[in-house]
Amino acid sequence: MAKDVTLALKIPVGLSEEIDRWVKKLNYQNRSEMVRAAIREFIATQEERTATLATGYKSESSEISRT
């Protein structure tokens, strides 16, 4: 079973209030659940962008080498 790590961070009050608003709106149990979900989504988006950029670069490179 994976172990959890505790991260301590400081955020502006306004951001904390926004997190609280989304916790309630999306029915998360607490801030930690919402933040974990947001981090997972961020990572997935970045991995998708990276893969898309790499695929696009390979595609352009292969077209250049054909000419």
C-alpha positions in Angstrom: 0.0 0.0 0.0 1.3 3.5 -0.9 2.3 5.8 1.9 1.0 9.3 2.1 3.3 12.3 2.4 2.3 15.5 4.2 3.0 18.7 2.3 2.8 22.0 4.1 2.2 25.1 2.0 1.1 28.7 2.4 -1.5 30.1 0.1 -3.3 33.5 0.0 -6.5 33.8 1.9 -8.4 34.4 -1.3 -7.2 31.1 -2.8 -8.1 29.3 0.4 -11.6 30.7 0.1 -11.8 29.6 -3.5 -10.8 26.0 -2.5 -13.5 26.0 0.2 -16.0 27.1 -2.3 -15.1 24.3 -4.7 -15.0 21.8 -1.8 -18.7 22.6 -1.1 -19.7 22.9 -4.8 -18.2 19.6 -5.9 -19.0 17.8 -2.6 -15.5 16.9 -1.6 -15.1 15.7 1.9 -12.4 18.2 2.7 -9.7 20.5 1.2 -7.2 17.7 1.0 -9.4 15.6 -1.3 -10.0 18.6 -3.5 -6.4 19.5 -3.7 -5.4 15.9 -4.5 -7.9 15.8 -7.3 -6.6 19.1 -8.7 -3.0 17.9 -8.6 -4.0 14.7 -10.4 -5.8 16.7 -13.0 -2.9 19.0 -13.4 -0.4 16.1 -13.9 -2.7 14.3 -16.4 -3.1 17.5 -18.4 0.7 18.2 -18.4 1.4 14.6 -19.5 -1.1 14.9 -22.3 0.4 18.2 -23.5 3.9 16.7 -23.4 2.8 13.7 -25.4 1.0 15.9 -27.9 4.0 18.1 -28.3 6.4 15.1 -28.6 4.1 13.5 -31.2 3.8 16.8 -33.2 7.6 17.3 -33.1 8.2 13.7 -34.4 5.6 14.2 -37.1 7.3 17.5 -38.2 10.8 15.9 -38.1 9.8 13.0 -40.2 8.2 15.4 -42.8 11.4 17.4 -42.9 13.6 14.3 -43.4 11.4 13.2 -46.4 12.1 16.4 -48.3 
